[in-house]
Amino acid sequence: MSQLTRRGFAGSLLGVAAAKALGAQQGGSVGGESRPGNAPIKITDLKCAIIGRNPVVRIVTDQGISGYGEAESAKPYLKPMVLFYKPYLVGEDPTNVAAIMLKIRRLGASKPWGAAISAIEIALWDVAGQAAGLPVHKLLGGKIRDRVRPYGNSENNIGATMTMPKTPQDYAEFASKMKEAKEGYTLVKMPIGFHNTAMMTAIPNTWYGSQWHGRAAPYMDRGLMTERGIDNCIACAEAARKALGDDIGLAFDCGPGWVVKDAIRFARAVEPLKLAWLEDIITGDYEPYPKPQVFKQLTDSTSTPIHTGEELYLRENCMELIETQAVNVLGPDPEDVGGIAELKWIAEYADLHGILIAPHGIFDGLFGVAAQVHMGAALPQNYIAFEYAKGEPEWWYDIVDGLPDPVVKNGLIDVWDKPGLGITFNVKAAKAHLSDEDRTFFD
């Protein structure tokens, strides 16, 4: 494992200077693009296309370099929001990432509306890395680690081929399949409680409340659980833990929706299982408020680690969770929180307060994985793992060049050192998957 030292960091800065000087002498850039005399680089266009279901951002420059960012597949409606920021970017130097973000970051909002800003930020780093001839992790301060740990989520590993688990037997089967996954995960996460509607409605009278029907927003069900509901959650957790064995860590995505007393009962009941964490059990997905004082009541009541943060946007909205030590694990999504540099700042601040980091990212796509790898390489030692995203549909793997094959080996991803994010589109193959509306995306 590489260590970040003062000498190593200074060396990386000297390397940047030397690379730029060499590029100027040779009349080009170390990133392989034509940049006569290291001429200033400017943004000429900001584009967005829906490829599959993922919004993809492209930043175009006058030096032939393009940078890409990707938002999660659950947000195909983001395209107009991305294009809203075009006037703020065109004409700017894309390597001045902080200055551009200072202009636009205040115009975003909590999940899902921070995703457009976040994808733009990642695309800016992609351009900056290519322009400097350096991998993004070098621009973030350099590698703390040479390999990054992804954790598997049963919702995107096997949820597409099996109905969501409802019974302890189902949970054991899901856990067994995660154990057999080709990625060799050392940590996996499964949905339980109000994060799994199929489970909560499989038996009657699971909670004192009615189920939302029709076109409801995600995760609207909430309320006090019955004894039957709590017992079923405990039994399902125990079955999953037993099936996984002792060599694979287990976390549960729980809500939002639990009342505090139920959350405390459940967290205490599963303490013998030595879970990695319970996620979003009070508030969470698509809720624009973290409720730190409520989370702290839960966290202080159990030895089971408590996790939240995927819906949060910007460092300001993580501060109270961190400063009051309201959770044990914080999990912002780089594609929602404002980008990879924003999450790194949050991780550094969390580390000062003894809080761990496990970023969200289930549907962030292949460019999302690349961003997570570079970011994860540079995060401090409170970093656990990031939530692994797959290319969906499968043809995504045919239109992106540069990923290692396989991406995950024995539960880890080797950090690559190619400039920028280190991956790009096979344009000819990708064009076949563009809609008529987006047919000029690569032009």
NORSULBEL-V943307 format. One record per residue. N is the residue number from 1. RES is the residue in one small letter. SS is DSSP state (H for helix, E for strand, - for the rest). OMEGA is omega in degrees with one decimal (* if undefined). BURIAL is + if it has 16 or more other ideal C-beta (glycine too) atoms within 10 Angstrom, else -. Layout:
BEGIN
[[N/RES/SS/OMEGA/BURIAL] [N/RES/SS/OMEGA/BURIAL]]
END
This chain:
BEGIN
[[1/m/-/179.3/-] [2/s/-/179.5/-] [3/q/-/177.2/-] [4/l/-/179.4/-] [5/t/-/178.3/-] [6/r/H/180.0/-] [7/r/H/-179.6/-] [8/g/H/-179.8/-] [9/f/H/177.8/-] [10/a/H/178.6/-] [11/g/H/179.6/-] [12/s/H/177.2/+] [13/l/H/176.7/-] [14/l/H/178.5/-] [15/g/H/177.7/-] [16/v/H/-178.9/+] [17/a/H/-179.4/-] [18/a/H/-179.6/-] [19/a/H/179.1/+] [20/k/H/179.5/+] [21/a/H/178.6/-] [22/l/H/179.3/-] [23/g/H/-179.6/+] [24/a/H/179.9/-] [25/q/H/-175.5/-] [26/q/-/178.9/-] [27/g/-/-179.7/-] [28/g/-/-179.8/+] [29/s/-/178.0/+] [30/v/-/176.9/+] [31/g/-/175.8/+] [32/g/-/179.5/-] [33/e/-/-179.2/+] [34/s/-/177.5/-] [35/r/-/-174.7/+] [36/p/H/177.0/-] [37/g/H/-176.8/-] [38/n/H/-179.4/+] [39/a/-/177.2/-] [40/p/-/-179.4/-] [41/i/-/-177.8/+] [42/k/-/174.1/-] [43/i/E/178.7/+] [44/t/E/-178.0/-] [45/d/E/171.2/-] [46/l/E/-177.4/+] [47/k/E/175.5/+] [48/c/E/176.2/+] [49/a/E/172.7/+] [50/i/E/-178.7/+] [51/i/E/-166.0/+] [52/g/-/172.4/+] [53/r/-/-175.9/-] [54/n/E/169.3/+] [55/p/E/179.9/+] [56/v/E/179.7/+] [57/v/E/172.8/+] [58/r/E/172.3/+] [59/i/E/-176.9/+] [60/v/E/-178.9/+] [61/t/E/-179.4/+] [62/d/-/179.9/-] [63/q/-/176.9/+] [64/g/-/178.3/-] [65/i/-/173.1/+] [66/s/E/176.3/+] [67/g/E/-175.3/+] [68/y/E/171.0/+] [69/g/E/-174.6/+] [70/e/E/175.3/+] [71/a/-/-172.9/+] [72/e/-/-171.6/+] [73/s/-/178.6/+] [74/a/-/-174.1/+] [75/k/-/179.4/+] [76/p/H/-178.9/-] [77/y/H/-173.3/-] [78/l/H/-171.6/+] [79/k/H/179.2/+] [80/p/H/179.0/-] [81/m/H/176.9/+] [82/v/H/-175.7/+] [83/l/H/175.7/-] [84/f/H/-175.0/-] [85/y/-/-177.0/+] [86/k/H/-179.5/-] [87/p/H/-179.9/-] [88/y/H/-174.3/-] [89/l/H/-174.0/+] [90/v/-/-178.7/-] [91/g/-/-179.3/-] [92/e/-/171.6/+] [93/d/-/-174.0/+] [94/p/-/177.9/+] [95/t/-/172.9/+] [96/n/-/-173.3/-] [97/v/H/-176.6/+] [98/a/H/-178.9/-] [99/a/H/178.5/-] [100/i/H/-179.5/+] [101/m/H/177.2/+] [102/l/H/179.4/-] [103/k/H/-167.6/-] [104/i/H/-173.0/+] [105/r/H/-177.5/+] [106/r/H/-179.1/-] [107/l/H/178.4/-] [108/g/-/-179.1/+] [109/a/-/-178.6/+] [110/s/-/-179.2/+] [111/k/-/12.7/+] [112/p/-/-167.0/+] [113/w/-/171.8/+] [114/g/-/-174.9/+] [115/a/H/-179.5/+] [116/a/H/177.9/+] [117/i/H/-175.8/+] [118/s/H/179.2/+] [119/a/H/176.2/+] [120/i/H/-179.8/+] [121/e/H/-179.8/+] [122/i/H/177.2/+] [123/a/H/176.6/+] [124/l/H/177.6/+] [125/w/H/177.8/+] [126/d/H/177.1/+] [127/v/H/-176.7/+] [128/a/H/178.8/+] [129/g/H/178.3/+] [130/q/H/-179.6/+] [131/a/H/-179.8/+] [132/a/H/-175.6/+] [133/g/-/-175.5/+] [134/l/-/173.1/+] [135/p/E/-177.1/+] [136/v/H/-178.0/+] [137/h/H/175.5/+] [138/k/H/179.4/+] [139/l/H/178.7/+] [140/l/-/178.1/+] [141/g/-/178.8/+] [142/g/-/-174.0/+] [143/k/-/164.7/+] [144/i/-/-177.1/+] [145/r/-/179.9/+] [146/d/-/178.2/-] [147/r/E/-177.5/+] [148/v/E/-177.9/+] [149/r/E/169.4/+] [150/p/E/170.5/+] [151/y/E/-176.9/+] [152/g/E/175.9/+] [153/n/E/-176.3/+] [154/s/H/-179.6/+] [155/e/H/178.3/+] [156/n/H/175.1/+] [157/n/H/-177.0/+] [158/i/-/-178.1/+] [159/g/-/-178.9/-] [160/a/-/-176.6/-] [161/t/-/178.9/-] [162/m/-/173.5/-] [163/t/-/-178.2/-] [164/m/-/-175.7/+] [165/p/-/-177.7/+] [166/k/-/-173.1/+] [167/t/-/174.3/-] [168/p/H/178.2/+] [169/q/H/176.9/-] [170/d/H/-179.2/+] [171/y/H/176.5/+] [172/a/H/179.5/+] [173/e/H/177.8/+] [174/f/H/-179.0/+] [175/a/H/179.0/+] [176/s/H/179.2/-] [177/k/H/175.4/+] [178/m/H/178.2/+] [179/k/H/-178.6/+] [180/e/-/-175.6/-] [181/a/-/-176.3/+] [182/k/-/-179.2/-] [183/e/-/-179.3/+] [184/g/-/-176.7/-] [185/y/-/172.8/+] [186/t/-/178.6/+] [187/l/E/180.0/+] [188/v/E/179.7/+] [189/k/E/179.8/+] [190/m/E/177.2/+] [191/p/E/178.0/+] [192/i/-/178.4/+] [193/g/H/-175.0/+] [194/f/H/173.7/+] [195/h/H/180.0/+] [196/n/-/-177.3/+] [197/t/H/-179.7/+] [198/a/H/179.0/-] [199/m/H/-174.8/+] [200/m/H/-178.8/+] [201/t/H/-177.7/-] [202/a/H/176.8/-] [203/i/-/-176.1/-] [204/p/-/173.2/-] [205/n/-/179.1/-] [206/t/-/177.0/+] [207/w/E/-179.9/+] [208/y/-/-178.3/-] [209/g/-/-178.5/-] [210/s/-/179.3/-] [211/q/-/173.8/-] [212/w/-/-179.7/-] [213/h/-/177.8/-] [214/g/-/-176.9/-] [215/r/-/179.1/-] [216/a/-/174.5/-] [217/a/-/-177.6/-] [218/p/-/169.1/-] [219/y/-/179.2/+] [220/m/-/-177.1/-] [221/d/-/176.8/+] [222/r/-/176.7/+] [223/g/E/178.2/+] [224/l/-/178.5/-] [225/m/E/171.5/+] [226/t/-/176.1/+] [227/e/H/178.7/-] [228/r/H/-178.9/-] [229/g/H/178.6/+] [230/i/H/-177.9/+] [231/d/H/179.5/-] [232/n/H/177.4/+] [233/c/H/180.0/+] [234/i/H/-179.1/+] [235/a/H/178.9/-] [236/c/H/177.6/+] [237/a/H/179.5/+] [238/e/H/-179.7/+] [239/a/H/178.9/+] [240/a/H/179.6/+] [241/r/H/-179.3/+] [242/k/H/-178.1/-] [243/a/H/-179.5/+] [244/l/H/-175.4/+] [245/g/-/-172.3/-] [246/d/-/-171.7/-] [247/d/-/-177.2/-] [248/i/-/177.8/+] [249/g/E/-177.3/+] [250/l/E/173.3/+] [251/a/E/177.4/+] [252/f/E/170.0/+] [253/d/E/-162.8/+] [254/c/-/-169.0/+] [255/g/-/6.5/+] [256/p/-/173.5/+] [257/g/-/-178.0/+] [258/w/E/169.4/+] [259/v/-/-170.8/+] [260/v/H/-176.1/-] [261/k/H/176.0/-] [262/d/H/179.6/+] [263/a/H/178.6/+] [264/i/H/179.0/+] [265/r/H/-177.4/+] [266/f/H/-178.6/+] [267/a/H/178.0/+] [268/r/H/-178.2/-] [269/a/H/-177.1/+] [270/v/-/177.7/+] [271/e/H/178.8/-] [272/p/H/-178.3/-] [273/l/H/178.4/+] [274/k/-/-179.1/-] [275/l/-/175.1/+] [276/a/-/175.6/+] [277/w/E/165.9/+] [278/l/E/-169.8/+] [279/e/E/170.1/+] [280/d/-/-173.6/+] [281/i/-/179.7/+] [282/i/-/173.3/+] [283/t/-/179.7/+] [284/g/-/-169.8/+] [285/d/-/177.0/+] [286/y/-/173.0/+] [287/e/-/-170.6/+] [288/p/-/-179.7/-] [289/y/-/-176.7/-] [290/p/-/-179.0/+] [291/k/-/-176.3/+] [292/p/H/-176.5/+] [293/q/H/178.5/-] [294/v/H/177.0/-] [295/f/H/-178.8/+] [296/k/H/177.2/+] [297/q/H/178.3/+] [298/l/H/-176.4/+] [299/t/H/-178.9/+] [300/d/-/-174.5/-] [301/s/-/-173.4/+] [302/t/-/173.2/+] [303/s/-/175.7/-] [304/t/-/-179.2/+] [305/p/-/-179.0/+] [306/i/E/-170.0/+] [307/h/E/169.6/+] [308/t/E/169.6/+] [309/g/-/-173.5/+] [310/e/-/-176.2/+] [311/e/-/-170.9/+] [312/l/-/179.1/+] [313/y/-/176.7/+] [314/l/-/-178.3/+] [315/r/H/-176.9/+] [316/e/H/-177.7/-] [317/n/H/173.6/+] [318/c/-/-169.8/+] [319/m/H/-175.2/-] [320/e/H/175.6/-] [321/l/H/-177.4/+] [322/i/H/-172.1/+] [323/e/H/176.9/-] [324/t/-/-177.1/-] [325/q/-/-176.0/+] [326/a/-/177.5/+] [327/v/-/175.7/+] [328/n/-/-176.9/+] [329/v/E/177.7/+] [330/l/E/-175.2/+] [331/g/-/174.8/+] [332/p/-/174.5/+] [333/d/E/179.4/+] [334/p/-/178.9/+] [335/e/-/176.5/+] [336/d/-/-169.8/+] [337/v/-/-178.1/+] [338/g/-/175.2/+] [339/g/-/-172.4/+] [340/i/H/176.6/+] [341/a/H/177.3/+] [342/e/H/-179.6/+] [343/l/H/177.5/+] [344/k/H/177.4/+] [345/w/H/-179.9/-] [346/i/H/-179.8/+] [347/a/H/178.4/+] [348/e/H/-179.0/-] [349/y/H/177.4/+] [350/a/H/-178.8/+] [351/d/H/178.6/+] [352/l/H/-176.9/-] [353/h/-/175.6/-] [354/g/-/-178.4/-] [355/i/-/-178.0/+] [356/l/E/-177.9/+] [357/i/E/174.4/+] [358/a/-/-171.8/+] [359/p/-/173.6/+] [360/h/E/176.7/+] [361/g/-/-168.4/+] [362/i/-/-174.5/+] [363/f/-/-173.7/+] [364/d/-/173.0/+] [365/g/H/-172.2/+] [366/l/H/174.1/+] [367/f/H/173.3/+] [368/g/H/176.7/+] [369/v/H/179.5/+] [370/a/H/178.4/+] [371/a/H/179.5/+] [372/q/H/-179.0/+] [373/v/H/179.4/+] [374/h/H/179.0/+] [375/m/H/-178.8/+] [376/g/H/178.4/+] [377/a/H/-173.7/+] [378/a/H/-178.7/+] [379/l/-/-178.6/+] [380/p/-/-170.9/+] [381/q/-/173.2/-] [382/n/-/-178.7/+] [383/y/E/178.2/+] [384/i/-/-174.3/+] [385/a/-/174.1/+] [386/f/E/-178.4/+] [387/e/E/-171.6/+] [388/y/-/176.1/+] [389/a/-/176.5/+] [390/k/-/173.3/+] [391/g/-/-179.6/+] [392/e/-/-1.9/+] [393/p/-/-175.6/-] [394/e/-/-178.2/-] [395/w/-/175.4/-] [396/w/H/-178.9/+] [397/y/H/178.4/-] [398/d/H/-175.5/-] [399/i/H/179.0/+] [400/v/E/177.7/+] [401/d/E/172.5/-] [402/g/-/178.4/-] [403/l/-/173.2/+] [404/p/-/-180.0/-] [405/d/-/0.5/-] [406/p/-/179.4/-] [407/v/-/-177.9/+] [408/v/-/177.5/+] [409/k/E/179.0/-] [410/n/-/174.4/-] [411/g/-/-177.7/+] [412/l/E/176.5/+] [413/i/E/175.1/+] [414/d/E/-180.0/-] [415/v/-/-178.8/+] [416/w/-/-171.0/+] [417/d/-/177.7/-] [418/k/-/-175.6/+] [419/p/-/-178.9/+] [420/g/E/174.8/+] [421/l/-/176.7/+] [422/g/-/174.4/+] [423/i/-/177.9/+] [424/t/E/-179.3/+] [425/f/E/159.6/+] [426/n/-/-167.9/-] [427/v/H/-178.6/-] [428/k/H/179.9/-] [429/a/H/-177.1/-] [430/a/H/-178.2/+] [431/k/H/-179.4/-] [432/a/-/-177.4/-] [433/h/-/176.6/+] [434/l/-/173.8/+] [435/s/-/177.2/-] [436/d/H/-179.2/-] [437/e/H/-175.2/-] [438/d/H/-171.3/+] [439/r/-/179.1/-] [440/t/-/-174.7/-] [441/f/-/-176.5/+] [442/f/-/-178.5/+] [443/d/-/*/-]]
END
